[in-house]
C-alpha cells in the first residue's frame, strides 16, 4: 500500500491517510477525495437562514480540485514518518515546490523512486 501511495500521490494531491481530515488512516483508493475528506463536517457551524440550516460550505481544495477553496491540509506526522515521506512533502506546493525542483535539477539531482528528494 505504501509503495502505491508513493507512486500515486503528488505534493498537490489529497494526501489521504497523511491528513488529519481524512476520515480514516487508510488510503481507500476506491474512494474519491471529496468523499473521504471531513473538512466540511469538522468546520461546520450551524448557520440558519430564514429558519433553514445552511449546508456546510467549507471544502478543502485538495478534495475538490478547486483552487478557489482553502487548503486545509493538516499533516499526520507519525504516519508520514513511518511510511518514509519527508515531513513537509505535502506542505510544499506551488511556487515553492517548483523552485526546489528547479534547484535540484541545476545541481543535477533527481527525485528518488521512493518519493523522497535526493
C-alpha positions, 0 to 999 in steps of 0.5 A: 500500500505504501509503495502505491501511495508513493507512486500515486500521490503528488505534493498537490494531491489529497494526501489521504491517510497523511491528513488529519481530515481524512476520515480514516488512516487508510488510503481507500483508493476506491474512494474519491477525495471529496468523499473521504475528506471531513473538512466540511463536517469538522468546520461546520457551524450551524448557520440558519437562514430564514429558519433553514440550516445552511449546508456546510460550505467549507471544502478543502481544495485538495478534495475538490480540485478547486483552487478557489477553496482553502487548503486545509491540509493538516499533516499526520506526522507519525504516519508520514514518518513511518511510511518514509515521506519527508515531513513537509512533502505535502506542505510544499506546493506551488511556487515553492515546490517548483523552485526546489525542483528547479534547484535540484535539477541545476545541481543535477539531482533527481527525485528518488523512486521512493518519493523522497528528494535526493 
